[in-house]
Amino acid sequence: MTTAFTFPGQGSQQVGMGRALADAFAVSKAVFDEVDEALGEKLSATIFEGPEETLTLTANAQPALMAVSMAALRALEANGFDLAASASHVAGHSLGEYSALCAAGAISLADTARLLRIRGNAMQAAVPVGAGAMAAIIGLEQGDVEAACAEAGNCQIANDNGGGQLVISGTKAGVEKAAELCTARGAKRALLLPVSAPFHSALMAPAADAMRAALAEVEVKAPVVPVVANVLAAPIGDPDEIRARLVEQVTGQVRWRETVEWFGTNGVDTLVEVGSGKVLSGLARRINRDIATRAIGNPDDVAAYLNPVA
């Protein structure tokens, strides 16, 4: 069995996530304590108790989801698990790429929390609220979606999530026009998303500049296992390239379908999703049914992974 570990992105958050881990494992509680200290606030209280509208804010959701992923991983490690010995690769969806890098020892937990807070604030500040938009396009070929974006202008593919789901991002007018064009071209659905900013689009250029400056101040080490980068759908390990790809990721496409396909063609037969929810597991099943999926987000999941039933 060849296993890769994956880490979820924004949208997987829910109030109360990670609380059972913190209650069950001292090492998991220590993760939340360290993130709180790094950010200078009790983010853990928002994670465990809400309110939901506060947790959902981009600047909170990003470090919060990372903290839950790391809390689950630390629970595994405290019971003898070794990522370097057990995983061939790691990957994460958008902000989850930071979780993957933290898991692989490339960036410290405290630095990852601070980077994600900076990233969340910078992405929110890059475009005035209401000026940008995102939409999910279901059941249309990528080439047709690209053509619709080109015709509409000020719009691009942000996420290729697989299973016939593409997400477009850009100005509100550009996304609305592209969505209409996609429907006319035969899309099953073109649904505007309830997001606060046009993530992974050229409009995020100011946020990319902010991340370039922030990453320049942070120590980045070679990861203990290769990280499959969102913008390449291929593994990277050099610290300077890690920085460059994280900057590029802010405005670039999350190539998740290609990432899962890369795993399949390179011998990975199991994907383990670490953190809140099972979104990535669902996407993986739609992309490649030959790859088995598992999710680890609570103490029972940790126990089941460490002590598999024959």
Backbone torsions as a table, in degrees:
resi	resn	phi	psi	omega
1	MET	NA	130.0	176.0
2	THR	-114.0	123.2	-169.7
3	THR	-118.8	138.7	169.5
4	ALA	-117.8	145.1	179.5
5	PHE	-105.0	133.7	-178.4
6	THR	-122.0	155.3	-172.3
7	PHE	-133.1	127.9	-170.3
8	PRO	-73.2	163.0	179.5
9	GLY	-111.4	-170.6	-175.3
10	GLN	-61.7	140.6	-174.3
11	GLY	111.5	-20.6	178.3
12	SER	-88.0	-4.1	-175.9
13	GLN	-72.8	148.2	171.4
14	GLN	-153.8	144.2	179.6
15	VAL	-60.4	133.3	-179.8
16	GLY	96.5	-8.1	-179.7
17	MET	-62.1	140.2	176.4
18	GLY	81.4	-12.4	-175.9
19	ARG	-64.5	-41.6	179.8
20	ALA	-63.3	-35.0	176.7
21	LEU	-64.4	-45.9	-179.7
22	ALA	-63.2	-35.0	178.9
23	ASP	-72.8	-31.5	-173.8
24	ALA	-90.4	-28.9	-171.7
25	PHE	-131.2	123.7	178.1
26	ALA	-60.3	-36.4	-179.3
27	VAL	-67.0	-31.2	177.5
28	SER	-72.1	-42.5	176.2
29	LYS	-60.5	-37.2	179.9
30	ALA	-63.0	-31.7	176.7
31	VAL	-62.2	-49.6	-179.5
32	PHE	-63.9	-38.1	177.7
33	ASP	-62.9	-41.9	-178.9
34	GLU	-68.5	-38.2	177.0
35	VAL	-65.2	-42.7	176.4
36	ASP	-57.1	-45.1	-178.6
37	GLU	-65.9	-40.8	-179.0
38	ALA	-63.7	-34.7	-176.9
39	LEU	-93.1	-11.4	-179.7
40	GLY	70.7	28.6	178.6
41	GLU	-159.3	165.4	-178.8
42	LYS	-89.3	69.7	175.5
43	LEU	-59.7	-31.9	-179.6
44	SER	-58.0	-35.4	178.8
45	ALA	-63.7	-39.8	177.4
46	THR	-68.2	-39.3	179.3
47	ILE	-62.7	-46.1	-173.3
48	PHE	-81.1	-32.6	-169.7
49	GLU	-120.4	-11.9	-176.9
50	GLY	82.9	-161.6	7.4
51	PRO	-73.4	160.2	-175.4
52	GLU	-59.8	-39.5	-177.2
53	GLU	-65.7	-26.9	176.6
54	THR	-78.2	-42.4	177.6
55	LEU	-62.3	-35.4	-175.4
56	THR	-73.5	-18.9	176.9
57	LEU	-54.5	134.3	-173.8
58	THR	-52.5	-41.8	-177.2
59	ALA	-67.8	-20.7	176.6
60	ASN	-96.1	-43.6	-175.6
61	ALA	-60.3	-37.7	-175.3
62	GLN	-66.1	-55.7	176.8
63	PRO	-66.3	-29.2	-179.0
64	ALA	-65.0	-46.5	179.9
65	LEU	-64.4	-39.5	176.1
66	MET	-61.0	-42.6	-178.7
67	ALA	-61.5	-41.4	179.7
68	VAL	-65.9	-41.9	177.7
69	SER	-60.5	-44.0	-178.6
70	MET	-71.6	-32.0	176.1
71	ALA	-63.1	-40.1	177.9
72	ALA	-68.2	-41.9	-179.9
73	LEU	-65.3	-42.1	-179.8
74	ARG	-63.7	-33.7	176.3
75	ALA	-63.7	-40.4	175.3
76	LEU	-62.7	-48.2	-175.8
77	GLU	-63.8	-33.8	179.5
78	ALA	-67.7	-15.3	-179.8
79	ASN	-113.1	28.5	170.5
80	GLY	98.3	-3.4	179.9
81	PHE	-73.0	141.3	178.7
82	ASP	-129.3	110.3	-177.0
83	LEU	-58.2	-44.7	-177.1
84	ALA	-61.7	-33.2	-179.4
85	ALA	-85.9	-17.4	-170.9
86	SER	-108.8	-21.6	-175.6
87	ALA	-118.6	140.4	174.9
88	SER	-83.9	-32.1	-178.2
89	HIS	-152.8	164.7	168.3
90	VAL	-130.3	157.2	176.3
91	ALA	-158.0	156.5	176.9
92	GLY	-143.5	151.3	-178.1
93	HIS	-87.2	111.9	179.2
94	SER	57.6	-112.4	179.7
95	LEU	-58.8	-24.6	178.8
96	GLY	-61.6	-19.7	176.3
97	GLU	-65.8	-32.7	174.9
98	TYR	-67.3	-41.3	176.2
99	SER	-60.0	-42.5	179.5
100	ALA	-62.2	-42.2	179.7
101	LEU	-67.0	-38.8	176.5
102	CYS	-64.5	-45.0	180.0
103	ALA	-58.9	-36.9	-177.3
104	ALA	-87.6	8.5	174.7
105	GLY	77.9	12.5	-178.6
106	ALA	-79.3	-33.4	-179.4
107	ILE	-133.8	137.2	-179.0
108	SER	-65.8	159.6	179.9
109	LEU	-60.2	-47.1	-178.3
110	ALA	-63.0	-43.5	178.7
111	ASP	-65.8	-37.2	179.1
112	THR	-64.1	-42.7	177.5
113	ALA	-60.1	-45.8	-178.7
114	ARG	-66.7	-39.8	178.1
115	LEU	-61.8	-41.6	-179.1
116	LEU	-70.5	-32.5	173.6
117	ARG	-64.9	-44.7	176.6
118	ILE	-61.3	-44.8	-178.9
119	ARG	-61.1	-46.7	-179.5
120	GLY	-62.4	-45.4	178.8
121	ASN	-64.3	-42.2	-177.7
122	ALA	-67.8	-38.2	179.7
123	MET	-67.9	-38.4	179.1
124	GLN	-68.4	-37.4	-175.4
125	ALA	-80.3	-15.2	-172.9
126	ALA	-65.7	-30.9	-175.1
127	VAL	-135.7	133.0	177.7
128	PRO	-57.9	142.3	179.2
129	VAL	-56.4	129.8	179.4
130	GLY	94.7	-14.7	-178.6
131	ALA	-82.5	-25.2	-179.7
132	GLY	-115.4	170.7	179.9
133	ALA	-159.5	164.7	173.2
134	MET	-136.6	152.8	178.2
135	ALA	-144.9	144.0	174.8
136	ALA	-92.6	129.4	178.4
137	ILE	-111.2	120.2	-175.3
138	ILE	-111.3	130.2	170.1
139	GLY	78.8	33.4	176.7
140	LEU	-135.6	138.9	-178.2
141	GLU	-62.8	149.4	-176.5
142	GLN	-58.1	-41.0	-180.0
143	GLY	-60.0	-38.3	178.8
144	ASP	-69.6	-37.6	178.3
145	VAL	-67.3	-42.5	177.7
146	GLU	-60.2	-41.1	179.7
147	ALA	-65.7	-39.5	178.2
148	ALA	-64.5	-41.4	177.7
149	CYS	-63.4	-41.7	179.8
150	ALA	-63.9	-40.0	-179.8
151	GLU	-69.2	-40.0	-178.5
152	ALA	-72.1	-36.8	-177.1
153	GLY	79.8	154.6	177.3
154	ASN	54.8	41.4	-175.1
155	CYS	-158.5	147.2	179.8
156	GLN	-154.6	165.6	174.4
157	ILE	-74.0	125.6	-179.7
158	ALA	-96.7	-44.7	-178.2
159	ASN	-131.4	131.8	167.1
160	ASP	-107.3	94.2	-172.0
161	ASN	-88.0	-8.0	-179.6
162	GLY	85.2	171.2	-179.4
163	GLY	64.9	25.5	180.0
164	GLY	79.3	14.2	-179.9
165	GLN	-110.3	119.4	173.3
166	LEU	-120.6	144.0	177.3
167	VAL	-115.0	130.0	178.3
168	ILE	-107.8	155.2	-173.3
169	SER	-148.7	145.0	178.0
170	GLY	164.0	-153.8	176.7
171	THR	-65.9	155.6	-179.6
172	LYS	-58.3	-45.8	-179.3
173	ALA	-64.6	-40.6	-179.1
174	GLY	-65.2	-43.6	-179.1
175	VAL	-67.6	-42.4	179.8
176	GLU	-63.0	-40.9	178.5
177	LYS	-67.2	-44.4	179.5
178	ALA	-62.5	-39.3	178.2
179	ALA	-61.9	-42.0	176.7
180	GLU	-61.5	-43.4	-179.6
181	LEU	-65.3	-38.0	178.0
182	CYS	-64.3	-40.6	177.4
183	THR	-62.6	-42.0	179.0
184	ALA	-65.2	-28.5	180.0
185	ARG	-85.1	-1.8	173.9
186	GLY	112.1	10.8	177.5
187	ALA	-61.5	141.2	177.4
188	LYS	-67.7	-39.3	177.9
189	ARG	-147.1	148.6	172.3
190	ALA	-137.5	100.5	-167.0
191	LEU	-116.5	118.2	174.1
192	LEU	-64.8	137.1	-174.1
193	LEU	-99.0	146.4	179.3
194	PRO	-82.4	70.3	-179.2
195	VAL	-114.9	161.4	-173.8
196	SER	-96.1	-5.4	-178.8
197	ALA	-161.7	159.4	179.9
198	PRO	-85.7	78.0	-175.8
199	PHE	-64.6	153.6	176.1
200	HIS	54.7	43.7	174.0
201	SER	-133.5	169.1	179.8
202	ALA	-60.9	-22.9	178.8
203	LEU	-66.2	-15.1	179.6
204	MET	-85.6	10.5	-177.8
205	ALA	-53.9	-41.0	176.9
206	PRO	-61.4	-34.6	177.8
207	ALA	-69.7	-35.4	176.6
208	ALA	-62.6	-40.1	177.3
209	ASP	-63.3	-40.9	179.0
210	ALA	-63.6	-39.5	-179.5
211	MET	-72.2	-33.5	176.4
212	ARG	-60.4	-44.0	179.4
213	ALA	-67.3	-42.9	-177.9
214	ALA	-67.0	-43.0	-178.5
215	LEU	-67.4	-28.7	178.9
216	ALA	-65.4	-22.2	-177.2
217	GLU	-94.8	-1.0	-172.8
218	VAL	-112.2	140.3	174.9
219	GLU	-73.5	127.8	175.3
220	VAL	-121.6	124.5	179.8
221	LYS	-104.7	164.4	172.6
222	ALA	-65.9	130.0	-179.3
223	PRO	-68.7	152.2	-179.2
224	VAL	-72.9	-20.6	169.1
225	VAL	-134.2	149.9	-178.2
226	PRO	-62.4	145.9	178.5
227	VAL	-106.3	125.5	177.3
228	VAL	-82.7	112.6	-172.5
229	ALA	-77.3	140.8	179.1
230	ASN	-55.4	-45.6	-171.0
231	VAL	-79.7	-12.3	-179.8
232	LEU	-110.8	-26.9	-168.8
233	ALA	53.1	41.8	179.4
234	ALA	-154.3	155.8	-173.9
235	PRO	-76.8	147.1	174.6
236	ILE	-133.3	159.7	179.7
237	GLY	-150.8	-16.6	-179.1
238	ASP	-76.1	129.2	-176.8
239	PRO	-55.5	-40.3	179.7
240	ASP	-66.5	-36.9	178.0
241	GLU	-70.3	-35.9	176.7
242	ILE	-57.1	-48.2	178.2
243	ARG	-58.3	-47.0	-176.8
244	ALA	-62.6	-42.0	-177.8
245	ARG	-71.4	-33.0	176.0
246	LEU	-66.4	-35.9	175.4
247	VAL	-67.6	-45.7	180.0
248	GLU	-62.0	-33.3	-177.2
249	GLN	-62.1	-29.2	-176.0
250	VAL	-60.5	-39.8	-179.7
251	THR	-105.6	-7.8	-173.4
252	GLY	-96.6	176.0	-175.2
253	GLN	-84.4	137.2	171.5
254	VAL	-83.0	106.3	-173.4
255	ARG	-93.7	66.4	-172.7
256	TRP	-73.4	-39.1	177.2
257	ARG	-57.6	-46.5	-179.3
258	GLU	-67.2	-31.8	177.2
259	THR	-63.0	-48.4	178.9
260	VAL	-64.9	-38.8	176.6
261	GLU	-63.2	-38.7	177.8
262	TRP	-61.6	-43.4	176.8
263	PHE	-56.5	-46.7	-176.8
264	GLY	-62.8	-37.3	-178.6
265	THR	-84.1	-6.4	179.5
266	ASN	-117.3	29.2	168.1
267	GLY	87.7	-0.8	178.7
268	VAL	-76.7	125.1	179.2
269	ASP	-114.9	-3.9	179.6
270	THR	-140.8	131.1	173.8
271	LEU	-113.4	127.4	178.7
272	VAL	-110.2	117.5	179.7
273	GLU	-91.7	121.7	-174.3
274	VAL	-112.2	116.0	178.6
275	GLY	133.0	-152.1	-173.9
276	SER	-81.4	130.3	172.0
277	GLY	80.6	-175.6	-177.5
278	LYS	-136.1	30.6	-177.5
279	VAL	-61.6	-47.0	-177.1
280	LEU	-67.6	-33.2	177.2
281	SER	-63.4	-41.6	177.8
282	GLY	-64.5	-42.3	177.7
283	LEU	-62.4	-43.1	-178.0
284	ALA	-60.9	-40.3	-179.5
285	ARG	-64.9	-32.7	178.7
286	ARG	-75.9	-25.4	-177.9
287	ILE	-86.1	-44.1	-176.4
288	ASN	-148.6	101.0	-177.1
289	ARG	-70.8	-10.7	178.8
290	ASP	-80.5	-12.6	178.9
291	ILE	-94.3	124.8	176.9
292	ALA	-76.4	151.4	179.5
293	THR	-127.8	148.2	173.2
294	ARG	-140.5	154.0	178.2
295	ALA	-129.1	138.1	-180.0
296	ILE	-127.2	105.7	-178.1
297	GLY	-138.8	-1.9	-179.8
298	ASN	-148.4	171.1	-176.7
299	PRO	-58.5	-35.8	178.3
300	ASP	-64.4	-39.2	177.6
301	ASP	-63.7	-40.8	179.0
302	VAL	-60.8	-48.1	-179.3
303	ALA	-62.2	-41.6	-178.3
304	ALA	-67.1	-34.9	179.9
305	TYR	-71.7	-39.6	-178.5
306	LEU	-74.2	-27.3	-176.7
307	ASN	-129.7	69.5	-177.0
308	PRO	-63.8	141.9	177.1
309	VAL	-81.4	128.3	-178.3
310	ALA	-65.9	NA	NA
